[in-house]
Amino acid sequence: GLAKQGEEYAKLKLQVVSLKEQMDRKDQEMDSMRGVAQTERHAKEETQRKLSCSQERTDRVEKEADGLRSEISRLTKSNEEYNSLLNSMSTQHSKSSSEAIPLRLQVKRLEQELAAVTTHSNYL
């Protein structure tokens, strides 16, 4: 009886020690997994922060691009207006120049006539 109970007690004590060791190992595994989970959570938060910053930069760049497109459009319109004005002025200048040639010739002819008449009147 008593010897058998002693053996039984020793076996149970060994099982308790073994179970405690298993529990300690499981606790260590859980601590390790908690550390990994915490590290991954921080990495995820950092990735989300970077993504948010990237989105903000993208929004700013898109807004700036819209402003630049608007400015390009305005400058293109202004350039077209100035080109139109320049073409108009060039046309007027050409027209004035072409009208001026016969007038210059007429002035020259009249100056020659005046010189001839003046010479003739001086002769008389």
Secondary structure, DSSP 8 states (H G I E B T S, - for coil): -HHHHHHHHHHHHHHHHHHHHHHHHHHHHHHHHHHHHHHHHHHHHHHHHHHHHHHHHHHHHHHHHHHHHHHHHHHHHHHHHHHHHHHHHHHHHHHHHHHHHHHHHHHHHHHHHHHHHHHHHHH-
